[in-house]
Amino acid sequence: MVNNINTLIGKIKDNAVARCRERIELAADKARGVLNGNRPEDSAVLPPKKEPPGMTSCLKRQHGL
């Protein structure tokens, strides 16, 4: 019984880490594109900028932090 639970927990952890890695890679690709001068794909979702935002507000808007 304990082995089954430990195996299940291990699989859940592995799946969660894999999803996080995928999201990080997608975000890094998007950031590289923005740094290279390309517009982000979902620029219609972002509100127009009135003034340069701080890092915290930028993270909140883009990542929901």
C-alpha positions in Angstrom: 0.0 0.0 0.0 2.7 2.5 1.0 4.7 1.6 -2.2 1.6 2.4 -4.4 1.1 5.8 -2.7 4.8 6.7 -3.0 4.7 5.7 -6.7 1.6 7.7 -7.3 3.0 10.8 -5.5 6.2 10.4 -7.6 4.2 10.3 -10.8 2.2 13.4 -9.8 5.3 15.3 -9.0 6.9 14.3 -12.3 3.9 15.4 -14.2 3.7 18.8 -12.4 7.4 19.4 -13.0 7.0 18.6 -16.7 4.1 21.0 -17.1 6.1 23.7 -15.3 9.1 23.2 -17.6 6.8 23.4 -20.7 5.4 26.7 -19.4 8.8 28.1 -18.6 10.1 27.1 -22.1 7.1 28.8 -23.8 7.6 31.9 -21.7 11.3 32.0 -22.5 10.6 31.7 -26.2 8.1 34.5 -26.0 10.5 36.7 -24.0 13.2 36.0 -26.6 10.8 37.2 -29.4 10.0 40.3 -27.5 13.6 41.1 -26.8 14.4 40.6 -30.5 11.8 43.2 -31.4 8.9 40.9 -32.3 5.5 41.8 -30.9 4.0 39.2 -28.6 1.3 37.0 -30.1 -1.3 38.0 -27.6 -0.7 41.7 -27.8 -4.4 42.3 -28.2 -4.9 41.0 -24.7 -2.5 43.5 -23.1 -3.9 46.9 -22.3 -2.3 50.0 -24.0 0.6 51.3 -22.0 0.2 54.8 -20.6 3.5 54.9 -18.8 6.3 52.4 -18.3 5.1 49.9 -15.6 7.1 48.6 -12.8 8.3 45.0 -12.8 5.7 43.9 -10.3 2.7 45.2 -12.3 4.2 43.8 -15.4 4.4 40.3 -13.8 0.9 40.6 -12.4 -0.5 41.5 -15.8 1.3 38.9 -17.8 1.5 36.0 -15.5 -1.3 36.6 -12.9 1.1 36.7 -10.0 
